[in-house]
Amino acid sequence: MFDGLYFEFPKILFVIFFFIACESLCRMRLPSLYFPHAQQFMKQGIASSKLLFFLKWIAIVMMILALMSPVKDEPYELKPKKGHEIALILDASGSMQERGFDKSNPRASRFDVVKDIVRDFISKRKNDNMGLVVFGAYSFIASPLTYDKNILSRIVSQLSVGMAGKYTALYEALAQGVNLLKMSKSKSKIAILLTDGYSTAGVDKIPLDVALDIAKKEGVKVYPIGIGGAGGYNKNVLLKIAKETGGVAFGASNADELKAIYEKIDKLEKVEIKAETYNNMKYYYFYPLFIGLLSLMLYVYLRNKRGSN
């Protein structure tokens, strides 16, 4: 229990010499009176005097030990994680309401299918620090970066089509995803941009080149995914985003292809995230403090009782 115990203020120990000096040089001098047969009274008080002396010095020593602050460091380390900082950027514009994307469940909308696949992807990326951006006519951060996959998955499940407007501000969403990763110190920053349409002119307030410059400046690798039929999304723009940022562009015409894309992204090379070490300082001053106070109280009690007798 006391292995590795040390004192925060060891120099306070020298205070004990003050008490020793005071005990030797500062004795209380009282006028003495001669009583016949006083020797018998002195014999009765010897045991009591020894006990008082013992209690007094126990109190002094214990108080000094408490002031020296005995403490023990208990270091613990958060296990290092291998993973990425990932921004999931999801299109929630009006066109994501279309059905038939999943042949096994034709009544499900594109967005419902995407949410299920993204939640499955989140559950597999256990060591990644992930955040969520949702966009339509405007974009917003639905979740900051977090290791808590349960909360992130729950947020995804609560998203709905049109919650950010029915149009598509694609480039603004890309810039927002980069902004989500901006404060990250990780060497591996990934943005997975999923859309089923073109950038809507007049709605998208950030030009593509500006959004790309921001991504390159922050070192964010973008994996754009276009879903839907041929011509349903701007393939050339997605290819340019991937090429400029060092990512790979994908296209999916159905749910099975989209699942396969996320499985490919799931095989991204892992990178080391530094472990954090903490020291938990455990203090033990209350043990000598308790003993010292108890001894002092007993000393005062016995001395007063002795004086009253």
N, C-alpha and C positions, 0 to 999 in steps of 0.2 A: 504493500500500500504506500509506503514512504520511500520507495526506491526513486532516486532522481530528485528528491526533495532538496530545496535550497532556500536561502533567505534573500528577500529583495533588498533589505537594508541591514546587512550584517554589522555595520559599524556601530549600530545602536547598542550592541553587546557591551561596549566600553562604559555605558551608563552604570553598569553594575559596580564599577570601581568607585563611583560616587557614593553609592549606598554602603559599600564596605568602609570607605573612609568616614562616612557619617556615623556608622555603627561604632567605630573605634574612637573617634574624636569628639563626637557630639552627644555624648551620653547625658541624660537628664540628671542634674544634681539637685537633690532634695535635702533639706536639713534633717539630720539624723537625731533621733532621740534614743536614750538608753532605757530599755525595759528589762527587768529581770526575767530570766527564763525565756528570752526571745529565741533561743536556739531551737526550741520545739516548733515555733511558728515557721521558722525558716525551712526546716525539714519538710513541712507539709506543702510548702510552695515550690519546692524544687521541680517536681514532676510537671506542675502546671506551667512553670516558667519555660521548661524545655519544649513543651507542646506549643506555647505561644511563639517561642523563637523559631521553631520549625515552620509553623503556619505563616509567620511573617515573611520568612525568606522564600517559601514556596510561592507566595503571592507576588513577591518582587520579581523572582526569576521568571515566573510564568507571564507576568505582564510585559517584561522586557522581550521575551520570546515572541509574544503576540505583536509587539511593536516592530520587531524585526521582519514580520510578515513571511512566515513559511509558505512556500508556494511550490507547485509542481507543474511542469509543462507536459501537456498530453497532446502531441502533434497528431493530426490526422490529415489524410490526403484524399481529395476527390480523384477517383480513377480517371486517367487520361482517356479521352474519347477520340475515336477516329471517325471523322465525318465531314460534311460540308455545311456551309451556311447557305440555305436554299430559300429563295423567294418563289412561291407558287403564285402565278398571275393568271387569274381565271376570267374569261369572258362571260359576263352575265347579261349581255344585251338581249334585245327582244327576239333575235333570230335563234337564240339557244332554246327557244320554246318548241321548235320543230320536233316532230316525232319520227320514229322509224330508224333511228341511228343504231339501235340494238335490235337485231333480227329476232333474238330470243324473247324480247319484251318490246314489241313495236309500239305500245301505248306510252312508253316512257319517253320523256323529252330528252333532247341532247344534254341539257344541263343536269338532269337527274342521273343519267348514265355517267357523265363526267364526274359528278360528285362521288359516286360509288367507286370509280376507278382511282380517283385522287385519294380518297380515304384509305383505300387498300395500299396505295403507294406510301402514304404517310406512316401506316402501321409497320411497314417493312424498313423504313429508314430510322431505326431506333437511336442511332448516335448522331443524327443530324440536328442542327439548330435551324428550325424552319419557321417561316412567316407566310402570311397570306395577303395578297392584293386582289381586289375585285374591281372590275371595270365595266363600264357601259358608255354612256355619254360623258361620264367623269369616272375617276378612279379613287379608291380609298384603301387604306390599310385596315383589313379586317382583323388581323392578328399580328402583333410584333413577333420578332424571332423568339422561339421558345423550344425547349426540349420536351415539354409536356405534350405528348402526342394525343392524349385523350382529349384535352381541351381543344387542340387544333382540329381534330377530327369532328368534335361536336360543333365547332363553329362552321365548318364546311357543310355539315348536314343541315344547318339552319339557313343557308344561303338560298336565295330565290331569284328567278329570272326577273329582270327589270328593276332590281333594287338600286341599281346605279344608272338607270335610264335605259332607253331602248336603242340608242345609237352606239357607235363604236369609236372610242377615243384610244386607239391602239398604241400610239406613240407616247401619249401621256401615261398610259398604264406601264409601259416599259420604263419610263423615267421614274415612276413611283416605285416600281420594283427595285430599281437600283438604289433609290433613296432609302428603302427599307434595309438594304445591306450596307449602307454607307458607313455606319458606325462600327461595323464588324472588323475585327482584327485578324480574321481567318485568312489564310492564303488562298483558300478555295471558295469563291463566291459564285453561286449558280442561280440563274433565273430560268424558270420553266414557264414560258409564255404560251398560253392556249387560247386560240380564237377560232371563230367560224366565219369571219367576215372581213371586209375591207375597212380601212380607216375612214370615218365619215368626215368629209370636207366641211369645214366651218365649225365642227365640234371639237376636233382634235387640235388643241391649242399649242402643242409642241411639235415642231418639224421632226421628221425622222432622223436627219443628220445630227440634230442637237441631242436627241435621245441616245443615239449611238455614241456620240462623243462623251456623254456622261457615263455610259456603260463602260467604255474603254478606259476612261480616266480612273474609274473605281475598280477596274480589273474584274468586271463581272462577265462571266461566260453565259451566253443566252442560248437556250434550247427552245426555239419556237416550234409550236405544233399547230398545224392547220387541220380542222376537222370539217367534214362535209364532202359533197361531190366536187368534181372537177370544175374550177371556176368559182367555187363558192367562197374561196378566200384568196388573198393576194400572195400567190406562191413566190413571186419574185422578191417581194418585200421580206418575206420570212427567210428566204435564202440569203439575202443581203445582211439581215440582222445576224444570222448565224455565222456568216463568213467574217464580218467585221469584228465580232466579239470572240471568235474561236470556238463557237458551238456547232451544233448540227441541227439542220432543219428537218422536220418530219411532216408527213401528211397521213391522215387516217380518214377513211371513208365509212368506217363502221366501228362498233365497240371493240371487236376483237383486235383490230389493228391498233386501236388506241391503247389497249391493254399491253400489247406487244411493245409499243413505243415506251411506255412507262417502265416496262421490264428492262429495256435496253438502258434507259437512263439510270435505273436502279443499280446497274453494274459499273457506275462511275468509280474511278479510283479514289480510295479513301485517303484523307490527309490527317496528320496528327494535330489534335487540339491540346495544348499544354495543360497538364494537371495543375490544380491549385492546392497549395499546402497551407493549412491553418494550424495555429497553436491555441489550444484551449487551456487557459491558466486556471488551475484549481487551487484555491486558497485554503490553508489549514490554520489560520490565526485564531479561529474561534475555539479550537481545542485548548490551547494554553490560556486563552482569555477566560474561558469558562472555569478552568481549574484555579486560575489566579483569583477571580472574583469569589469563587466558593471559599477558598482559603482565607481571603480577606474578610469576608462576612463572618466566618467561623472565628477568626482571630478577634474581631471587634466584639463579637458576642461573648466569648470566653473572658476577654479582658474586662468587659463591663460587669460580667457576673462575678468575677473575682474581686473587682473593686467594691461591689455592693456587699460582699461578704466581709 
